[in-house]
Amino acid sequence: MLEILRAGNLDEARAEIKKIGASDHGTELMAPKMLHFSIKIRDLDVKAANIIKLLMLAVNGDAAIHGDVFDWKTQKSDAIIMGTLKQIRQLVDRLEGEPYGLNELRKNLKELVDQYK
């Protein structure tokens, strides 16, 4: 009756969605939502960490950052961004032109998620 699905790539996600009879169009829209990622980013500027957190929330994902970031008690923070492939791709789009090293991070994230076509 219930089954936890774990798709390791887009082809596996598409196959599972097709098994239930979804349309081709629906399959392409939903497959990136089946892949969930947790990506650790090291040594972010505190301003960049705040931006990452806000942008992930804006795309309905999340980001864990150091607790002292919000009251500026630290200069650097690691972050763990959590979201679907679709949400990470949306983050990549939103990072374009951002300051504090985020445009460079955008390029690295894009290379990472472009592996999932």
KOLGU-4560 file (N, C-alpha, C; in nm, 3 decimals, padded with zeros to 5 digits):
<recs>
<n_xx: 00.081 n_yy: -00.120 n_zz: 00.000 ca_xx: 00.000 ca_yy: 00.000 ca_zz: 00.000 c_xx: 00.086 c_yy: 00.127 c_zz: 00.000 mol: A seq: 1 type: MET>
<n_xx: 00.190 n_yy: 00.132 n_zz: 00.085 ca_xx: 00.281 ca_yy: 00.246 ca_zz: 00.088 c_xx: 00.422 c_yy: 00.200 c_zz: 00.053 mol: A seq: 2 type: LEU>
<n_xx: 00.494 n_yy: 00.286 n_zz: -00.016 ca_xx: 00.631 ca_yy: 00.253 ca_zz: -00.054 c_xx: 00.712 c_yy: 00.383 c_zz: -00.059 mol: A seq: 3 type: GLU>
<n_xx: 00.826 n_yy: 00.383 n_zz: 00.007 ca_xx: 00.917 ca_yy: 00.497 ca_zz: -00.002 c_xx: 00.999 c_yy: 00.480 c_zz: -00.129 mol: A seq: 4 type: ILE>
<n_xx: 00.996 n_yy: 00.580 n_zz: -00.215 ca_xx: 01.072 ca_yy: 00.577 ca_zz: -00.339 c_xx: 01.200 c_yy: 00.658 c_zz: -00.324 mol: A seq: 5 type: LEU>
<n_xx: 01.306 n_yy: 00.604 n_zz: -00.378 ca_xx: 01.434 ca_yy: 00.675 ca_zz: -00.377 c_xx: 01.489 c_yy: 00.674 c_zz: -00.520 mol: A seq: 6 type: ARG>
<n_xx: 01.469 n_yy: 00.784 n_zz: -00.588 ca_xx: 01.522 ca_yy: 00.797 ca_zz: -00.724 c_xx: 01.663 c_yy: 00.854 c_zz: -00.714 mol: A seq: 7 type: ALA>
<n_xx: 01.757 n_yy: 00.785 n_zz: -00.776 ca_xx: 01.896 ca_yy: 00.830 ca_zz: -00.772 c_xx: 01.933 c_yy: 00.925 c_zz: -00.884 mol: A seq: 8 type: GLY>
<n_xx: 01.848 n_yy: 00.931 n_zz: -00.985 ca_xx: 01.874 ca_yy: 01.021 ca_zz: -01.097 c_xx: 01.743 c_yy: 01.051 c_zz: -01.168 mol: A seq: 9 type: ASN>
<n_xx: 01.749 n_yy: 01.139 n_zz: -01.265 ca_xx: 01.626 ca_yy: 01.179 ca_zz: -01.335 c_xx: 01.562 c_yy: 01.065 c_zz: -01.412 mol: A seq: 10 type: LEU>
<n_xx: 01.641 n_yy: 00.975 n_zz: -01.469 ca_xx: 01.584 ca_yy: 00.863 ca_zz: -01.543 c_xx: 01.502 c_yy: 00.773 c_zz: -01.449 mol: A seq: 11 type: ASP>
<n_xx: 01.554 n_yy: 00.748 n_zz: -01.330 ca_xx: 01.479 ca_yy: 00.667 ca_zz: -01.233 c_xx: 01.352 c_yy: 00.739 c_zz: -01.189 mol: A seq: 12 type: GLU>
<n_xx: 01.362 n_yy: 00.870 n_zz: -01.168 ca_xx: 01.245 ca_yy: 00.948 ca_zz: -01.129 c_xx: 01.139 c_yy: 00.944 c_zz: -01.240 mol: A seq: 13 type: ALA>
<n_xx: 01.183 n_yy: 00.964 n_zz: -01.363 ca_xx: 01.088 ca_yy: 00.959 ca_zz: -01.476 c_xx: 01.020 c_yy: 00.822 c_zz: -01.484 mol: A seq: 14 type: ARG>
<n_xx: 01.098 n_yy: 00.716 n_zz: -01.467 ca_xx: 01.043 ca_yy: 00.581 ca_zz: -01.476 c_xx: 00.935 c_yy: 00.558 c_zz: -01.371 mol: A seq: 15 type: ALA>
<n_xx: 00.960 n_yy: 00.601 n_zz: -01.249 ca_xx: 00.861 ca_yy: 00.584 ca_zz: -01.142 c_xx: 00.734 c_yy: 00.665 c_zz: -01.171 mol: A seq: 16 type: GLU>
<n_xx: 00.751 n_yy: 00.784 n_zz: -01.220 ca_xx: 00.635 ca_yy: 00.868 ca_zz: -01.250 c_xx: 00.555 c_yy: 00.809 c_zz: -01.367 mol: A seq: 17 type: ILE>
<n_xx: 00.627 n_yy: 00.760 n_zz: -01.468 ca_xx: 00.560 ca_yy: 00.699 ca_zz: -01.583 c_xx: 00.482 c_yy: 00.574 c_zz: -01.542 mol: A seq: 18 type: LYS>
<n_xx: 00.534 n_yy: 00.499 n_zz: -01.443 ca_xx: 00.467 ca_yy: 00.376 ca_zz: -01.397 c_xx: 00.325 c_yy: 00.403 c_zz: -01.347 mol: A seq: 19 type: LYS>
<n_xx: 00.301 n_yy: 00.522 n_zz: -01.294 ca_xx: 00.167 ca_yy: 00.550 ca_zz: -01.243 c_xx: 00.076 c_yy: 00.611 c_zz: -01.350 mol: A seq: 20 type: ILE>
<n_xx: 00.131 n_yy: 00.628 n_zz: -01.472 ca_xx: 00.048 ca_yy: 00.674 ca_zz: -01.583 c_xx: 00.048 c_yy: 00.823 c_zz: -01.607 mol: A seq: 21 type: GLY>
<n_xx: 00.143 n_yy: 00.894 n_zz: -01.552 ca_xx: 00.149 ca_yy: 01.039 ca_zz: -01.575 c_xx: 00.181 c_yy: 01.068 c_zz: -01.722 mol: A seq: 22 type: ALA>
<n_xx: 00.137 n_yy: 01.183 n_zz: -01.768 ca_xx: 00.165 ca_yy: 01.224 ca_zz: -01.906 c_xx: 00.314 c_yy: 01.254 c_zz: -01.922 mol: A seq: 23 type: SER>
<n_xx: 00.359 n_yy: 01.258 n_zz: -02.046 ca_xx: 00.498 ca_yy: 01.293 ca_zz: -02.073 c_xx: 00.531 c_yy: 01.431 c_zz: -02.020 mol: A seq: 24 type: ASP>
<n_xx: 00.440 n_yy: 01.525 n_zz: -02.043 ca_xx: 00.461 ca_yy: 01.662 ca_zz: -01.996 c_xx: 00.468 c_yy: 01.666 c_zz: -01.844 mol: A seq: 25 type: HIS>
<n_xx: 00.375 n_yy: 01.600 n_zz: -01.778 ca_xx: 00.374 ca_yy: 01.596 ca_zz: -01.632 c_xx: 00.498 c_yy: 01.529 c_zz: -01.576 mol: A seq: 26 type: GLY>
<n_xx: 00.543 n_yy: 01.424 n_zz: -01.643 ca_xx: 00.664 ca_yy: 01.352 ca_zz: -01.600 c_xx: 00.784 c_yy: 01.446 c_zz: -01.601 mol: A seq: 27 type: THR>
<n_xx: 00.799 n_yy: 01.522 n_zz: -01.709 ca_xx: 00.914 ca_yy: 01.614 ca_zz: -01.718 c_xx: 00.907 c_yy: 01.725 c_zz: -01.613 mol: A seq: 28 type: GLU>
<n_xx: 00.788 n_yy: 01.769 n_zz: -01.579 ca_xx: 00.773 ca_yy: 01.873 ca_zz: -01.477 c_xx: 00.801 c_yy: 01.819 c_zz: -01.337 mol: A seq: 29 type: LEU>
<n_xx: 00.762 n_yy: 01.696 n_zz: -01.311 ca_xx: 00.770 ca_yy: 01.642 ca_zz: -01.175 c_xx: 00.900 c_yy: 01.569 c_zz: -01.143 mol: A seq: 30 type: MET>
<n_xx: 00.968 n_yy: 01.514 n_zz: -01.241 ca_xx: 01.089 ca_yy: 01.436 ca_zz: -01.215 c_xx: 01.194 c_yy: 01.514 c_zz: -01.134 mol: A seq: 31 type: ALA>
<n_xx: 01.223 n_yy: 01.642 n_zz: -01.165 ca_xx: 01.322 ca_yy: 01.714 ca_zz: -01.084 c_xx: 01.279 c_yy: 01.735 c_zz: -00.939 mol: A seq: 32 type: PRO>
<n_xx: 01.150 n_yy: 01.722 n_zz: -00.912 ca_xx: 01.101 ca_yy: 01.737 ca_zz: -00.775 c_xx: 01.123 c_yy: 01.612 c_zz: -00.691 mol: A seq: 33 type: LYS>
<n_xx: 01.153 n_yy: 01.498 n_zz: -00.758 ca_xx: 01.176 ca_yy: 01.374 ca_zz: -00.685 c_xx: 01.319 c_yy: 01.361 c_zz: -00.634 mol: A seq: 34 type: MET>
<n_xx: 01.409 n_yy: 01.439 n_zz: -00.689 ca_xx: 01.549 ca_yy: 01.430 ca_zz: -00.647 c_xx: 01.576 c_yy: 01.535 c_zz: -00.540 mol: A seq: 35 type: LEU>
<n_xx: 01.612 n_yy: 01.491 n_zz: -00.421 ca_xx: 01.639 ca_yy: 01.582 ca_zz: -00.310 c_xx: 01.788 c_yy: 01.583 c_zz: -00.281 mol: A seq: 36 type: HIS>
<n_xx: 01.841 n_yy: 01.703 n_zz: -00.258 ca_xx: 01.983 ca_yy: 01.719 ca_zz: -00.233 c_xx: 02.008 c_yy: 01.795 c_zz: -00.103 mol: A seq: 37 type: PHE>
<n_xx: 02.115 n_yy: 01.757 n_zz: -00.037 ca_xx: 02.170 ca_yy: 01.834 ca_zz: 00.075 c_xx: 02.314 c_yy: 01.862 c_zz: 00.036 mol: A seq: 38 type: SER>
<n_xx: 02.346 n_yy: 01.990 n_zz: 00.018 ca_xx: 02.477 ca_yy: 02.029 ca_zz: -00.033 c_xx: 02.544 c_yy: 02.119 c_zz: 00.070 mol: A seq: 39 type: ILE>
<n_xx: 02.665 n_yy: 02.081 n_zz: 00.113 ca_xx: 02.739 ca_yy: 02.161 ca_zz: 00.211 c_xx: 02.828 c_yy: 02.262 c_zz: 00.139 mol: A seq: 40 type: LYS>
<n_xx: 02.819 n_yy: 02.386 n_zz: 00.182 ca_xx: 02.901 ca_yy: 02.495 ca_zz: 00.129 c_xx: 02.988 c_yy: 02.543 c_zz: 00.245 mol: A seq: 41 type: ILE>
<n_xx: 03.116 n_yy: 02.551 n_zz: 00.224 ca_xx: 03.208 ca_yy: 02.587 ca_zz: 00.331 c_xx: 03.253 c_yy: 02.732 c_zz: 00.322 mol: A seq: 42 type: ARG>
<n_xx: 03.271 n_yy: 02.792 n_zz: 00.439 ca_xx: 03.340 ca_yy: 02.920 ca_zz: 00.454 c_xx: 03.274 c_yy: 03.036 c_zz: 00.378 mol: A seq: 43 type: ASP>
<n_xx: 03.143 n_yy: 03.050 n_zz: 00.396 ca_xx: 03.072 ca_yy: 03.162 ca_zz: 00.335 c_xx: 03.087 c_yy: 03.289 c_zz: 00.417 mol: A seq: 44 type: LEU>
<n_xx: 03.097 n_yy: 03.400 n_zz: 00.351 ca_xx: 03.086 ca_yy: 03.530 ca_zz: 00.417 c_xx: 02.949 c_yy: 03.535 c_zz: 00.485 mol: A seq: 45 type: ASP>
<n_xx: 02.940 n_yy: 03.600 n_zz: 00.599 ca_xx: 02.815 ca_yy: 03.605 ca_zz: 00.675 c_xx: 02.700 c_yy: 03.665 c_zz: 00.592 mol: A seq: 46 type: VAL>
<n_xx: 02.731 n_yy: 03.763 n_zz: 00.508 ca_xx: 02.628 ca_yy: 03.823 ca_zz: 00.422 c_xx: 02.580 c_yy: 03.722 c_zz: 00.318 mol: A seq: 47 type: LYS>
<n_xx: 02.674 n_yy: 03.647 n_zz: 00.263 ca_xx: 02.639 ca_yy: 03.544 ca_zz: 00.165 c_xx: 02.554 c_yy: 03.435 c_zz: 00.229 mol: A seq: 48 type: ALA>
<n_xx: 02.588 n_yy: 03.396 n_zz: 00.351 ca_xx: 02.510 ca_yy: 03.294 ca_zz: 00.422 c_xx: 02.366 c_yy: 03.340 c_zz: 00.443 mol: A seq: 49 type: ALA>
<n_xx: 02.348 n_yy: 03.467 n_zz: 00.479 ca_xx: 02.213 ca_yy: 03.522 ca_zz: 00.495 c_xx: 02.136 c_yy: 03.518 c_zz: 00.363 mol: A seq: 50 type: ASN>
<n_xx: 02.201 n_yy: 03.556 n_zz: 00.255 ca_xx: 02.137 ca_yy: 03.557 ca_zz: 00.124 c_xx: 02.098 c_yy: 03.415 c_zz: 00.083 mol: A seq: 51 type: ILE>
<n_xx: 02.189 n_yy: 03.320 n_zz: 00.103 ca_xx: 02.160 ca_yy: 03.180 ca_zz: 00.070 c_xx: 02.037 c_yy: 03.132 c_zz: 00.147 mol: A seq: 52 type: ILE>
<n_xx: 02.033 n_yy: 03.160 n_zz: 00.277 ca_xx: 01.919 ca_yy: 03.119 ca_zz: 00.359 c_xx: 01.789 c_yy: 03.177 c_zz: 00.304 mol: A seq: 53 type: LYS>
<n_xx: 01.789 n_yy: 03.307 n_zz: 00.277 ca_xx: 01.668 ca_yy: 03.373 ca_zz: 00.229 c_xx: 01.626 c_yy: 03.323 c_zz: 00.090 mol: A seq: 54 type: LEU>
<n_xx: 01.722 n_yy: 03.302 n_zz: 00.002 ca_xx: 01.688 ca_yy: 03.255 ca_zz: -00.133 c_xx: 01.636 c_yy: 03.112 c_zz: -00.130 mol: A seq: 55 type: LEU>
<n_xx: 01.693 n_yy: 03.028 n_zz: -00.045 ca_xx: 01.641 ca_yy: 02.891 ca_zz: -00.036 c_xx: 01.499 c_yy: 02.890 c_zz: 00.019 mol: A seq: 56 type: MET>
<n_xx: 01.473 n_yy: 02.972 n_zz: 00.118 ca_xx: 01.336 ca_yy: 02.981 ca_zz: 00.170 c_xx: 01.241 c_yy: 03.032 c_zz: 00.063 mol: A seq: 57 type: LEU>
<n_xx: 01.289 n_yy: 03.124 n_zz: -00.021 ca_xx: 01.205 ca_yy: 03.181 ca_zz: -00.126 c_xx: 01.164 c_yy: 03.077 c_zz: -00.231 mol: A seq: 58 type: ALA>
<n_xx: 01.246 n_yy: 02.974 n_zz: -00.248 ca_xx: 01.211 ca_yy: 02.868 ca_zz: -00.345 c_xx: 01.154 c_yy: 02.745 c_zz: -00.274 mol: A seq: 59 type: VAL>
<n_xx: 01.115 n_yy: 02.763 n_zz: -00.149 ca_xx: 01.055 ca_yy: 02.657 ca_zz: -00.066 c_xx: 01.152 c_yy: 02.546 c_zz: -00.029 mol: A seq: 60 type: ASN>
<n_xx: 01.281 n_yy: 02.578 n_zz: -00.028 ca_xx: 01.382 ca_yy: 02.488 ca_zz: 00.025 c_xx: 01.425 c_yy: 02.541 c_zz: 00.160 mol: A seq: 61 type: GLY>
<n_xx: 01.544 n_yy: 02.504 n_zz: 00.204 ca_xx: 01.594 ca_yy: 02.558 ca_zz: 00.330 c_xx: 01.746 c_yy: 02.554 c_zz: 00.329 mol: A seq: 62 type: ASP>
<n_xx: 01.805 n_yy: 02.623 n_zz: 00.423 ca_xx: 01.949 ca_yy: 02.621 ca_zz: 00.442 c_xx: 01.979 c_yy: 02.630 c_zz: 00.590 mol: A seq: 63 type: ALA>
<n_xx: 02.065 n_yy: 02.542 n_zz: 00.637 ca_xx: 02.113 ca_yy: 02.548 ca_zz: 00.775 c_xx: 02.240 c_yy: 02.632 c_zz: 00.774 mol: A seq: 64 type: ALA>
<n_xx: 02.245 n_yy: 02.732 n_zz: 00.861 ca_xx: 02.363 ca_yy: 02.817 ca_zz: 00.873 c_xx: 02.396 c_yy: 02.836 c_zz: 01.021 mol: A seq: 65 type: ILE>
<n_xx: 02.513 n_yy: 02.888 n_zz: 01.051 ca_xx: 02.557 ca_yy: 02.909 ca_zz: 01.189 c_xx: 02.456 c_yy: 02.997 c_zz: 01.263 mol: A seq: 66 type: HIS>
<n_xx: 02.432 n_yy: 02.964 n_zz: 01.388 ca_xx: 02.333 ca_yy: 03.037 ca_zz: 01.466 c_xx: 02.368 c_yy: 03.182 c_zz: 01.492 mol: A seq: 67 type: GLY>
<n_xx: 02.496 n_yy: 03.218 n_zz: 01.482 ca_xx: 02.537 ca_yy: 03.356 ca_zz: 01.507 c_xx: 02.531 c_yy: 03.445 c_zz: 01.383 mol: A seq: 68 type: ASP>
<n_xx: 02.488 n_yy: 03.390 n_zz: 01.270 ca_xx: 02.482 ca_yy: 03.468 ca_zz: 01.147 c_xx: 02.381 c_yy: 03.582 c_zz: 01.158 mol: A seq: 69 type: VAL>
<n_xx: 02.265 n_yy: 03.555 n_zz: 01.215 ca_xx: 02.156 ca_yy: 03.652 ca_zz: 01.214 c_xx: 02.183 c_yy: 03.775 c_zz: 01.299 mol: A seq: 70 type: PHE>
<n_xx: 02.267 n_yy: 03.761 n_zz: 01.402 ca_xx: 02.299 ca_yy: 03.879 ca_zz: 01.483 c_xx: 02.443 c_yy: 03.924 c_zz: 01.462 mol: A seq: 71 type: ASP>
<n_xx: 02.503 n_yy: 03.879 n_zz: 01.351 ca_xx: 02.634 ca_yy: 03.927 ca_zz: 01.306 c_xx: 02.746 c_yy: 03.902 c_zz: 01.407 mol: A seq: 72 type: TRP>
<n_xx: 02.737 n_yy: 03.794 n_zz: 01.483 ca_xx: 02.841 ca_yy: 03.761 ca_zz: 01.581 c_xx: 02.952 c_yy: 03.676 c_zz: 01.521 mol: A seq: 73 type: LYS>
<n_xx: 02.942 n_yy: 03.645 n_zz: 01.393 ca_xx: 03.044 ca_yy: 03.568 ca_zz: 01.324 c_xx: 03.069 c_yy: 03.631 c_zz: 01.188 mol: A seq: 74 type: THR>
<n_xx: 03.186 n_yy: 03.610 n_zz: 01.135 ca_xx: 03.219 ca_yy: 03.664 ca_zz: 01.003 c_xx: 03.200 c_yy: 03.561 c_zz: 00.892 mol: A seq: 75 type: GLN>
<n_xx: 03.206 n_yy: 03.433 n_zz: 00.927 ca_xx: 03.197 ca_yy: 03.324 ca_zz: 00.829 c_xx: 03.100 c_yy: 03.218 c_zz: 00.879 mol: A seq: 76 type: LYS>
<n_xx: 03.045 n_yy: 03.142 n_zz: 00.785 ca_xx: 02.958 ca_yy: 03.031 ca_zz: 00.819 c_xx: 02.961 c_yy: 02.927 c_zz: 00.709 mol: A seq: 77 type: SER>
<n_xx: 02.957 n_yy: 02.801 n_zz: 00.748 ca_xx: 02.927 ca_yy: 02.696 ca_zz: 00.653 c_xx: 02.776 c_yy: 02.695 c_zz: 00.636 mol: A seq: 78 type: ASP>
<n_xx: 02.729 n_yy: 02.631 n_zz: 00.532 ca_xx: 02.585 ca_yy: 02.618 ca_zz: 00.511 c_xx: 02.556 c_yy: 02.481 c_zz: 00.451 mol: A seq: 79 type: ALA>
<n_xx: 02.438 n_yy: 02.431 n_zz: 00.481 ca_xx: 02.388 ca_yy: 02.311 ca_zz: 00.415 c_xx: 02.257 c_yy: 02.351 c_zz: 00.349 mol: A seq: 80 type: ILE>
<n_xx: 02.257 n_yy: 02.349 n_zz: 00.216 ca_xx: 02.132 ca_yy: 02.381 ca_zz: 00.145 c_xx: 02.058 c_yy: 02.250 c_zz: 00.119 mol: A seq: 81 type: ILE>
<n_xx: 01.927 n_yy: 02.257 n_zz: 00.137 ca_xx: 01.842 ca_yy: 02.138 ca_zz: 00.126 c_xx: 01.726 c_yy: 02.168 c_zz: 00.034 mol: A seq: 82 type: MET>
<n_xx: 01.715 n_yy: 02.090 n_zz: -00.071 ca_xx: 01.604 ca_yy: 02.111 ca_zz: -00.163 c_xx: 01.604 c_yy: 02.010 c_zz: -00.274 mol: A seq: 83 type: GLY>
<n_xx: 01.500 n_yy: 02.017 n_zz: -00.352 ca_xx: 01.489 ca_yy: 01.930 ca_zz: -00.469 c_xx: 01.580 c_yy: 01.983 c_zz: -00.579 mol: A seq: 84 type: THR>
<n_xx: 01.600 n_yy: 01.902 n_zz: -00.680 ca_xx: 01.677 ca_yy: 01.947 ca_zz: -00.796 c_xx: 01.617 c_yy: 02.075 c_zz: -00.852 mol: A seq: 85 type: LEU>
<n_xx: 01.485 n_yy: 02.080 n_zz: -00.860 ca_xx: 01.417 ca_yy: 02.199 ca_zz: -00.912 c_xx: 01.450 c_yy: 02.321 c_zz: -00.826 mol: A seq: 86 type: LYS>
<n_xx: 01.445 n_yy: 02.308 n_zz: -00.694 ca_xx: 01.472 ca_yy: 02.421 ca_zz: -00.606 c_xx: 01.618 c_yy: 02.466 c_zz: -00.614 mol: A seq: 87 type: GLN>
<n_xx: 01.710 n_yy: 02.370 n_zz: -00.625 ca_xx: 01.852 ca_yy: 02.407 ca_zz: -00.638 c_xx: 01.874 c_yy: 02.480 c_zz: -00.770 mol: A seq: 88 type: ILE>
<n_xx: 01.808 n_yy: 02.436 n_zz: -00.876 ca_xx: 01.819 ca_yy: 02.507 ca_zz: -01.004 c_xx: 01.762 c_yy: 02.648 c_zz: -00.994 mol: A seq: 89 type: ARG>
<n_xx: 01.653 n_yy: 02.664 n_zz: -00.920 ca_xx: 01.598 ca_yy: 02.798 ca_zz: -00.899 c_xx: 01.696 c_yy: 02.885 c_zz: -00.821 mol: A seq: 90 type: GLN>
<n_xx: 01.761 n_yy: 02.828 n_zz: -00.722 ca_xx: 01.863 ca_yy: 02.902 ca_zz: -00.646 c_xx: 01.975 c_yy: 02.947 c_zz: -00.740 mol: A seq: 91 type: LEU>
<n_xx: 02.021 n_yy: 02.857 n_zz: -00.825 ca_xx: 02.127 ca_yy: 02.892 ca_zz: -00.921 c_xx: 02.086 c_yy: 03.013 c_zz: -01.004 mol: A seq: 92 type: VAL>
<n_xx: 01.963 n_yy: 03.013 n_zz: -01.052 ca_xx: 01.914 ca_yy: 03.126 ca_zz: -01.132 c_xx: 01.915 c_yy: 03.255 c_zz: -01.050 mol: A seq: 93 type: ASP>
<n_xx: 01.873 n_yy: 03.247 n_zz: -00.926 ca_xx: 01.862 ca_yy: 03.367 ca_zz: -00.842 c_xx: 01.997 c_yy: 03.420 c_zz: -00.794 mol: A seq: 94 type: ARG>
<n_xx: 02.100 n_yy: 03.337 n_zz: -00.798 ca_xx: 02.232 ca_yy: 03.380 ca_zz: -00.752 c_xx: 02.307 c_yy: 03.463 c_zz: -00.856 mol: A seq: 95 type: LEU>
<n_xx: 02.258 n_yy: 03.464 n_zz: -00.978 ca_xx: 02.329 ca_yy: 03.537 ca_zz: -01.084 c_xx: 02.344 c_yy: 03.684 c_zz: -01.047 mol: A seq: 96 type: GLU>
<n_xx: 02.469 n_yy: 03.733 n_zz: -01.050 ca_xx: 02.499 ca_yy: 03.872 ca_zz: -01.023 c_xx: 02.504 c_yy: 03.910 c_zz: -00.876 mol: A seq: 97 type: GLY>
<n_xx: 02.482 n_yy: 03.813 n_zz: -00.787 ca_xx: 02.486 ca_yy: 03.843 ca_zz: -00.643 c_xx: 02.630 c_yy: 03.867 c_zz: -00.597 mol: A seq: 98 type: GLU>
<n_xx: 02.649 n_yy: 03.955 n_zz: -00.498 ca_xx: 02.783 ca_yy: 03.985 ca_zz: -00.447 c_xx: 02.829 c_yy: 03.880 c_zz: -00.344 mol: A seq: 99 type: PRO>
<n_xx: 02.941 n_yy: 03.910 n_zz: -00.279 ca_xx: 02.996 ca_yy: 03.832 ca_zz: -00.168 c_xx: 03.038 c_yy: 03.691 c_zz: -00.208 mol: A seq: 100 type: TYR>
<n_xx: 03.081 n_yy: 03.675 n_zz: -00.333 ca_xx: 03.126 ca_yy: 03.544 ca_zz: -00.380 c_xx: 03.015 c_yy: 03.452 c_zz: -00.428 mol: A seq: 101 type: GLY>
<n_xx: 02.892 n_yy: 03.500 n_zz: -00.427 ca_xx: 02.779 ca_yy: 03.414 ca_zz: -00.462 c_xx: 02.769 c_yy: 03.387 c_zz: -00.612 mol: A seq: 102 type: LEU>
<n_xx: 02.818 n_yy: 03.479 n_zz: -00.694 ca_xx: 02.815 ca_yy: 03.453 ca_zz: -00.838 c_xx: 02.910 c_yy: 03.337 c_zz: -00.873 mol: A seq: 103 type: ASN>
<n_xx: 03.025 n_yy: 03.331 n_zz: -00.805 ca_xx: 03.117 ca_yy: 03.219 ca_zz: -00.825 c_xx: 03.056 c_yy: 03.089 c_zz: -00.772 mol: A seq: 104 type: GLU>
<n_xx: 02.991 n_yy: 03.096 n_zz: -00.656 ca_xx: 02.922 ca_yy: 02.980 ca_zz: -00.602 c_xx: 02.816 c_yy: 02.932 c_zz: -00.700 mol: A seq: 105 type: LEU>
<n_xx: 02.746 n_yy: 03.026 n_zz: -00.763 ca_xx: 02.645 ca_yy: 02.994 ca_zz: -00.862 c_xx: 02.704 c_yy: 02.905 c_zz: -00.972 mol: A seq: 106 type: ARG>
<n_xx: 02.822 n_yy: 02.942 n_zz: -01.021 ca_xx: 02.886 ca_yy: 02.864 ca_zz: -01.128 c_xx: 02.915 c_yy: 02.721 c_zz: -01.081 mol: A seq: 107 type: LYS>
<n_xx: 02.964 n_yy: 02.707 n_zz: -00.958 ca_xx: 02.995 ca_yy: 02.574 ca_zz: -00.904 c_xx: 02.868 c_yy: 02.491 c_zz: -00.884 mol: A seq: 108 type: ASN>
<n_xx: 02.764 n_yy: 02.554 n_zz: -00.831 ca_xx: 02.637 ca_yy: 02.483 ca_zz: -00.813 c_xx: 02.577 c_yy: 02.441 c_zz: -00.947 mol: A seq: 109 type: LEU>
<n_xx: 02.587 n_yy: 02.529 n_zz: -01.045 ca_xx: 02.535 ca_yy: 02.498 ca_zz: -01.178 c_xx: 02.606 c_yy: 02.377 c_zz: -01.236 mol: A seq: 110 type: LYS>
<n_xx: 02.738 n_yy: 02.371 n_zz: -01.223 ca_xx: 02.813 ca_yy: 02.254 ca_zz: -01.271 c_xx: 02.766 c_yy: 02.127 c_zz: -01.201 mol: A seq: 111 type: GLU>
<n_xx: 02.740 n_yy: 02.139 n_zz: -01.072 ca_xx: 02.696 ca_yy: 02.023 ca_zz: -00.994 c_xx: 02.559 c_yy: 01.974 c_zz: -01.041 mol: A seq: 112 type: LEU>
<n_xx: 02.462 n_yy: 02.064 n_zz: -01.051 ca_xx: 02.326 ca_yy: 02.020 ca_zz: -01.087 c_xx: 02.311 c_yy: 01.989 c_zz: -01.236 mol: A seq: 113 type: VAL>
<n_xx: 02.401 n_yy: 02.043 n_zz: -01.319 ca_xx: 02.395 ca_yy: 02.011 ca_zz: -01.462 c_xx: 02.430 c_yy: 01.865 c_zz: -01.489 mol: A seq: 114 type: ASP>
<n_xx: 02.483 n_yy: 01.796 n_zz: -01.389 ca_xx: 02.511 ca_yy: 01.653 ca_zz: -01.404 c_xx: 02.381 c_yy: 01.574 c_zz: -01.408 mol: A seq: 115 type: GLN>
<n_xx: 02.270 n_yy: 01.635 n_zz: -01.364 ca_xx: 02.140 ca_yy: 01.568 ca_zz: -01.357 c_xx: 02.050 c_yy: 01.622 c_zz: -01.467 mol: A seq: 116 type: TYR>
<n_xx: 02.064 n_yy: 01.565 n_zz: -01.586 ca_xx: 01.983 ca_yy: 01.611 ca_zz: -01.700 c_xx: 01.881 c_yy: 01.506 c_zz: -01.737 mol: A seq: 117 type: LYS>
</recs>
